[in-house]
């Protein structure tokens, strides 16, 4: 059996989390439609964070580019 905990959050935090949840569901639907496969949410959760990796690479390149401009 899974233990659960209930916490109270502000309405703003709750609404923000709801928006994130809706966006995540919509993004996953797009991926499923584009690749034509039914990937479960569990499979998405186990997959590498490709978008996060792309963002880290882009951020590093932007930092390097700013450093080159300053020199």
DSSP file (Angstrom, degrees, kcal/mol; ACC not computed):
  #  RESIDUE AA STRUCTURE BP1 BP2  ACC     N-H-->O    O-->H-N    N-H-->O    O-->H-N    TCO  KAPPA ALPHA  PHI   PSI    X-CA   Y-CA   Z-CA
    1    1 A X              0   0    0      0, 0.0     2,-0.4     0, 0.0     0, 0.0   0.000 360.0 360.0 360.0 141.6    0.0    0.0    0.0
    2    2 A X        -     0   0    0      1,-0.0     2,-0.3     0, 0.0     0, 0.0  -0.706 360.0-132.1 -88.9 132.8    1.2    3.5   -0.8
    3    3 A X        -     0   0    0     -2,-0.4     2,-0.3     2,-0.0    -1,-0.0  -0.628  25.6-162.3 -78.6 141.2    1.5    6.1    1.9
    4    4 A X        -     0   0    0     -2,-0.3     2,-0.4     2,-0.0     0, 0.0  -0.923   9.3-162.5-125.3 152.9    0.0    9.4    1.1
    5    5 A X        -     0   0    0     -2,-0.3     2,-0.5     2,-0.0    -2,-0.0  -0.997   8.9-148.5-132.9 137.6    0.4   12.8    2.6
    6    6 A X        -     0   0    0     -2,-0.4     2,-0.3     2,-0.0    -2,-0.0  -0.914  18.2-178.6-107.5 131.3   -1.9   15.8    2.1
    7    7 A X        -     0   0    0     -2,-0.5     2,-0.5     2,-0.0    -2,-0.0  -0.911  24.4-124.8-124.3 155.6   -0.4   19.3    2.2
    8    8 A X        +     0   0    0     -2,-0.3     2,-0.3     0, 0.0    -2,-0.0  -0.850  31.4 177.5 -99.2 133.9   -2.1   22.7    1.9
    9    9 A X        -     0   0    0     -2,-0.5    -2,-0.0     1,-0.0     0, 0.0  -0.895  35.0 -91.6-129.4 161.3   -0.9   25.0   -0.8
   10   10 A X     >  -     0   0    0     -2,-0.3     4,-2.6     1,-0.1     5,-0.2  -0.269  36.2-113.4 -67.2 159.2   -2.0   28.4   -1.9
   11   11 A X  H  > S+     0   0    0      1,-0.2     4,-2.7     2,-0.2     5,-0.2   0.881 119.0  54.9 -60.2 -38.0   -4.6   28.7   -4.6
   12   12 A X  H  > S+     0   0    0      2,-0.2     4,-2.3     1,-0.2    -1,-0.2   0.926 109.3  46.0 -62.8 -45.0   -1.9   30.3   -6.8
   13   13 A X  H  > S+     0   0    0      2,-0.2     4,-2.6     1,-0.2    -2,-0.2   0.912 113.0  50.4 -63.8 -42.5    0.4   27.3   -6.4
   14   14 A X  H  X S+     0   0    0     -4,-2.6     4,-2.2     1,-0.2    -2,-0.2   0.923 111.8  47.4 -61.1 -44.4   -2.5   24.9   -7.0
   15   15 A X  H  X S+     0   0    0     -4,-2.7     4,-2.1     2,-0.2    -1,-0.2   0.884 111.3  51.4 -65.4 -38.3   -3.4   26.7  -10.2
   16   16 A X  H  X S+     0   0    0     -4,-2.3     4,-2.2     2,-0.2    -2,-0.2   0.924 110.4  48.0 -64.4 -44.6    0.2   26.8  -11.4
   17   17 A X  H  X S+     0   0    0     -4,-2.6     4,-2.4     1,-0.2    -1,-0.2   0.876 109.7  53.7 -63.3 -37.1    0.6   23.0  -10.8
   18   18 A X  H  X S+     0   0    0     -4,-2.2     4,-2.4     2,-0.2    -1,-0.2   0.899 108.2  49.8 -63.8 -40.2   -2.7   22.4  -12.6
   19   19 A X  H  X S+     0   0    0     -4,-2.1     4,-2.5     2,-0.2    -2,-0.2   0.908 110.7  49.3 -64.6 -41.6   -1.4   24.4  -15.6
   20   20 A X  H  X S+     0   0    0     -4,-2.2     4,-2.7     2,-0.2    -2,-0.2   0.919 111.2  50.0 -62.7 -42.9    1.9   22.4  -15.6
   21   21 A X  H  X S+     0   0    0     -4,-2.4     4,-2.3     1,-0.2    -2,-0.2   0.913 111.6  47.9 -62.3 -43.6   -0.1   19.1  -15.4
   22   22 A X  H  X S+     0   0    0     -4,-2.4     4,-2.3     2,-0.2    -1,-0.2   0.905 112.9  48.2 -64.5 -41.4   -2.3   20.2  -18.4
   23   23 A X  H  X S+     0   0    0     -4,-2.5     4,-2.9     2,-0.2     5,-0.2   0.911 110.7  51.1 -66.2 -41.5    0.7   21.2  -20.4
   24   24 A X  H  X S+     0   0    0     -4,-2.7     4,-2.5     2,-0.2    -2,-0.2   0.926 111.1  48.0 -60.3 -45.4    2.5   18.0  -19.7
   25   25 A X  H  X S+     0   0    0     -4,-2.3     4,-1.9     1,-0.2    -1,-0.2   0.910 113.5  47.7 -62.3 -42.1   -0.6   15.9  -20.7
   26   26 A X  H  X S+     0   0    0     -4,-2.3     4,-2.1     2,-0.2    -2,-0.2   0.913 111.8  49.8 -66.3 -42.5   -0.9   18.0  -23.9
   27   27 A X  H  X S+     0   0    0     -4,-2.9     4,-2.2     1,-0.2    -2,-0.2   0.908 110.9  49.5 -62.6 -42.0    2.8   17.6  -24.8
   28   28 A X  H  X S+     0   0    0     -4,-2.5     4,-2.5    -5,-0.2    -1,-0.2   0.877 108.4  53.4 -65.5 -36.5    2.7   13.9  -24.3
   29   29 A X  H  X S+     0   0    0     -4,-1.9     4,-2.6     2,-0.2    -1,-0.2   0.916 108.1  50.5 -63.2 -42.6   -0.4   13.7  -26.5
   30   30 A X  H  X S+     0   0    0     -4,-2.1     4,-2.9     2,-0.2     5,-0.2   0.933 110.7  48.9 -60.7 -46.1    1.5   15.5  -29.3
   31   31 A X  H  X S+     0   0    0     -4,-2.2     4,-2.6     1,-0.2     5,-0.3   0.933 111.6  49.2 -60.1 -45.8    4.5   13.1  -28.9
   32   32 A X  H  X>S+     0   0    0     -4,-2.5     4,-1.4     1,-0.2     5,-0.8   0.912 113.9  46.4 -60.0 -42.3    2.2   10.1  -29.1
   33   33 A X  H  <5S+     0   0    0     -4,-2.6    -2,-0.2     2,-0.2    -1,-0.2   0.900 113.5  48.6 -67.3 -40.8    0.4   11.5  -32.2
   34   34 A X  H  <5S+     0   0    0     -4,-2.9    -2,-0.2     1,-0.2    -1,-0.2   0.920 119.5  35.6 -68.5 -44.5    3.7   12.4  -34.0
   35   35 A X  H  <5S-     0   0    0     -4,-2.6    -1,-0.2    -5,-0.2    -2,-0.2   0.642 101.6-132.3 -87.6 -12.1    5.4    9.1  -33.4
   36   36 A X  T  <5 +     0   0    0     -4,-1.4     2,-0.3    -5,-0.3    -3,-0.2   0.738  65.7 115.3  73.4  22.3    2.3    7.1  -33.8
   37   37 A X      < -     0   0    0     -5,-0.8     2,-1.1    -6,-0.3    -1,-0.2  -0.932  68.5-124.1-125.3 149.8    2.8    5.0  -30.7
   38   38 A X        -     0   0    0     -2,-0.3     2,-0.5    -3,-0.1    -6,-0.0  -0.770  34.4-177.5 -92.9  96.5    1.0    4.7  -27.4
   39   39 A X        -     0   0    0     -2,-1.1    -7,-0.1   -11,-0.2    -2,-0.0  -0.822  21.9-129.3 -96.0 129.6    3.6    5.4  -24.8
   40   40 A X     >  -     0   0    0     -2,-0.5     4,-2.1     1,-0.1     5,-0.1  -0.306  19.6-114.1 -73.5 160.5    2.4    5.2  -21.2
   41   41 A X  H  > S+     0   0    0      1,-0.2     4,-2.5     2,-0.2     5,-0.2   0.867 119.4  56.6 -60.7 -36.2    3.0    7.9  -18.7
   42   42 A X  H  > S+     0   0    0      2,-0.2     4,-1.5     1,-0.2    -1,-0.2   0.896 105.7  50.0 -62.5 -40.1    5.2    5.5  -16.8
   43   43 A X  H  > S+     0   0    0      2,-0.2     4,-1.1     1,-0.2    -2,-0.2   0.895 110.1  50.4 -66.0 -39.7    7.4    5.1  -19.9
   44   44 A X  H >< S+     0   0    0     -4,-2.1     3,-0.6     1,-0.2    -2,-0.2   0.924 109.0  52.1 -60.6 -43.3    7.6    8.9  -20.4
   45   45 A X  H 3< S+     0   0    0     -4,-2.5    -1,-0.2     1,-0.2    -2,-0.2   0.804 111.2  47.1 -64.8 -29.4    8.7    9.2  -16.7
   46   46 A X  H 3< S+     0   0    0     -4,-1.5    -1,-0.2    -5,-0.2    -2,-0.2   0.641  93.9  97.8 -85.8 -16.0   11.4    6.6  -17.2
   47   47 A X  S << S-     0   0    0     -4,-1.1    -3,-0.0    -3,-0.6    -4,-0.0  -0.318  87.0 -92.4 -73.3 154.9   12.7    8.2  -20.4
   48   48 A X        -     0   0    0      1,-0.1     2,-1.7     2,-0.0     3,-0.2  -0.293  39.5-107.7 -63.1 153.5   15.7   10.5  -20.4
   49   49 A X     >  +     0   0    0      1,-0.2     4,-2.1     2,-0.1     5,-0.1  -0.597  49.4 166.9 -84.2  79.7   15.0   14.2  -20.1
   50   50 A X  H  > S+     0   0    0     -2,-1.7     4,-2.4     1,-0.2    -1,-0.2   0.923  73.8  48.8 -63.9 -46.9   15.9   15.1  -23.7
   51   51 A X  H  > S+     0   0    0      1,-0.2     4,-2.5    -3,-0.2    -1,-0.2   0.904 110.4  51.8 -62.5 -40.8   14.4   18.6  -23.6
   52   52 A X  H  > S+     0   0    0      1,-0.2     4,-2.3     2,-0.2    -1,-0.2   0.900 109.6  50.2 -60.8 -40.2   16.2   19.3  -20.4
   53   53 A X  H  X S+     0   0    0     -4,-2.1     4,-2.4     2,-0.2    -2,-0.2   0.908 109.8  50.1 -64.3 -42.1   19.4   18.2  -22.0
   54   54 A X  H  X S+     0   0    0     -4,-2.4     4,-2.7     1,-0.2    -2,-0.2   0.910 110.4  50.3 -62.7 -42.0   18.8   20.5  -25.0
   55   55 A X  H  X S+     0   0    0     -4,-2.5     4,-2.6     2,-0.2    -2,-0.2   0.908 110.1  49.8 -63.7 -41.3   18.1   23.4  -22.7
   56   56 A X  H  X S+     0   0    0     -4,-2.3     4,-2.3     2,-0.2    -2,-0.2   0.918 112.2  47.9 -63.4 -42.8   21.3   22.8  -20.7
   57   57 A X  H  X S+     0   0    0     -4,-2.4     4,-2.4     2,-0.2    -2,-0.2   0.929 113.4  47.7 -62.7 -45.5   23.3   22.7  -24.0
   58   58 A X  H  X S+     0   0    0     -4,-2.7     4,-2.4     1,-0.2    -2,-0.2   0.899 111.3  50.8 -63.4 -40.9   21.7   25.8  -25.3
   59   59 A X  H  X S+     0   0    0     -4,-2.6     4,-2.3     2,-0.2    -1,-0.2   0.914 110.7  48.9 -63.5 -42.5   22.3   27.7  -22.0
   60   60 A X  H  X S+     0   0    0     -4,-2.3     4,-2.4     2,-0.2    -2,-0.2   0.918 111.4  49.2 -63.5 -43.5   25.9   26.7  -22.0
   61   61 A X  H  X S+     0   0    0     -4,-2.4     4,-2.5     1,-0.2    -1,-0.2   0.887 110.6  51.0 -63.4 -38.3   26.4   27.8  -25.6
   62   62 A X  H  X S+     0   0    0     -4,-2.4     4,-2.4     2,-0.2    -2,-0.2   0.907 110.0  49.4 -65.1 -41.5   24.7   31.1  -24.8
   63   63 A X  H  X S+     0   0    0     -4,-2.3     4,-2.2     2,-0.2    -2,-0.2   0.919 112.6  47.7 -62.7 -43.3   27.0   31.7  -21.8
   64   64 A X  H  X S+     0   0    0     -4,-2.4     4,-2.2     1,-0.2    -2,-0.2   0.915 111.6  50.4 -64.0 -43.1   30.0   30.9  -24.0
   65   65 A X  H  X S+     0   0    0     -4,-2.5     4,-1.9     1,-0.2    -1,-0.2   0.896 110.1  49.5 -63.4 -40.4   28.8   33.3  -26.7
   66   66 A X  H  X S+     0   0    0     -4,-2.4     4,-1.8     1,-0.2    -1,-0.2   0.893 110.6  51.4 -64.9 -38.9   28.3   36.1  -24.2
   67   67 A X  H  X S+     0   0    0     -4,-2.2     4,-1.0     1,-0.2    -2,-0.2   0.885 109.2  49.9 -64.6 -38.4   31.8   35.5  -22.9
   68   68 A X  H  < S+     0   0    0     -4,-2.2    -1,-0.2     1,-0.2    -2,-0.2   0.859 109.8  51.0 -68.0 -35.7   33.2   35.7  -26.4
   69   69 A X  H  < S+     0   0    0     -4,-1.9    -1,-0.2     1,-0.2    -2,-0.2   0.851 108.2  52.5 -69.4 -33.7   31.3   39.0  -27.0
   70   70 A X  H  <        0   0    0     -4,-1.8    -1,-0.2     1,-0.2    -2,-0.2   0.747 360.0 360.0 -74.3 -23.1   32.7   40.5  -23.8
   71   71 A X     <        0   0    0     -4,-1.0    -1,-0.2    -5,-0.1    -2,-0.2   0.473 360.0 360.0 -79.3 360.0   36.3   39.6  -24.7
